[in-house]
Amino acid sequence: MKLLLDTHVLIWAADSPELLSKATRDCLNDLNHTLYFSVASLWEINIKQGLGRSDFRIDPRVLRRGLIDNGYIELPIESPHALLVDSLPPIHKDPFDRILIAQAMAEGLILVSNDQAVLQYPLATMAA
């Protein structure tokens, strides 16, 4: 499976894996799966840190280095991703989640999230 991790899932996997279900931890540790992270998640962490959000205290530079060192593939935001956002139903208003959804749809990835709004979109998802 090819999995794109939502921002909170990335943070939990790096900092608090006990917050993930055992099934999700097993899936992330399965070497047969390809794991992706979006540059949108790094951007989201920077923005939300600047807003003082206590749940975004991880250093995005350290997170990125750790993800790459652990074999995750960095997914850039490309034009097809941005252009797909306006066709999404208005279930979720968060622009970071909407671009992650569009990226997963465009690239044929399963989006791993704990956000119930994200899980309502018509794409392949996995609850964290």
N, C-alpha and C positions, 0 to 999 in steps of 0.2 A: 504494500500500500504506500501511497505517496500522501504524506500528511503535512498540512500547513497549520501551525500552532497559533492560536489567538494570543494576544499580548499577555493576558493574565496566566495563561497556561505556560508560556515561556518563563515568566517570572517564577511561578510555582515550581516548575521543573528544575530551575536553577537554584532556587533559594529555599523552597518549602515543599519538596515532593510529596510529603504526607498529605497535602491538601488535594492531591490528585487521587482518583480512584485507583485501586490496584490494577484494574484492567487497563487503564490509561498508562500507568507506569510500565506495565508489562509491554504494552504496545510501543512505547517510546524506546524501550530497551531492546526491542526485537530488531536484530541486524538486517532482517529481510525488508524492513520498512525504510523508506527515504523520508527524512525529516526536513521541512522547510521553515524558515522564518522570513517575515516580510520586513523590508526597511521601514514600512509604515509603523511597525511595532516599536522600533527604535525611536522614531519620530514621536510617536505617542508618549513613550516614556519620558522623553525630554520635555515635551509640552506639559504633561501632567505633573512632572516634578516641579516645573516652574510655577505651576498653580498651587503648589503646596500639598498635593495629594499624598497622603502617608502610605498608600498602597503601591506607590511607584518609586520606592526609595533605592532601587537597584541602579548601579552605574551602567548606563547603556553601552559604554565602551567595553567594560569588563564583560557584560552579558554577551555582546557580539563576539568578542574574542573566544569566550568559552563555548559558544554555540558552534563557531567555525572549527575550533579545536576538537569538538566532539562530533564532527561530521555533518552538521546541519548545512543546508544549502541556503544561501542568501537570495531572496527573491526581490528583485527591483520592481518598482512601480513603472509600468510601461503604458503607452498610449491606449492599447486595447483594454487594459484594466480600468483606466480612468474613464474611458468612453462607455464602459458597461455599467458604471454606477447609476446613471440616470434611468436605466431600465429596471432597476431593482424596485420591488414593492416597498412602500414607506413603512415597513415594520420597525425599523431601527433608525434613529436619527444620528447616531454617533458616526462622524465621517471616517474615523479610523476603522471601525467595524465594517462599514460599508465597502471600503476599499479592500479589506481582507476578504470579504464575501466575493467581491468581483474578481479578485485575483484567484481565489479557489475555483470559481466557476470557469474562468477563462483558461486556467491551466489544468483543469481536470483533477484537482487536489481535494482531499477530504479535509474539511476545516474542523479542527479540534477546539472546542470552546465549552465554557461553563455558562455562557450567557444565553438565557432562555429565548431572548428575542432573536439572536443569531441562529439558534437551532430551528427557528420557524421558517427560514428561507428555503426555497426549492433548490437545494444543492446537497451534495453528500456531506454529512456532518457526523461528528462523533462527540458525545457528551464527555467532558473531562471529569 
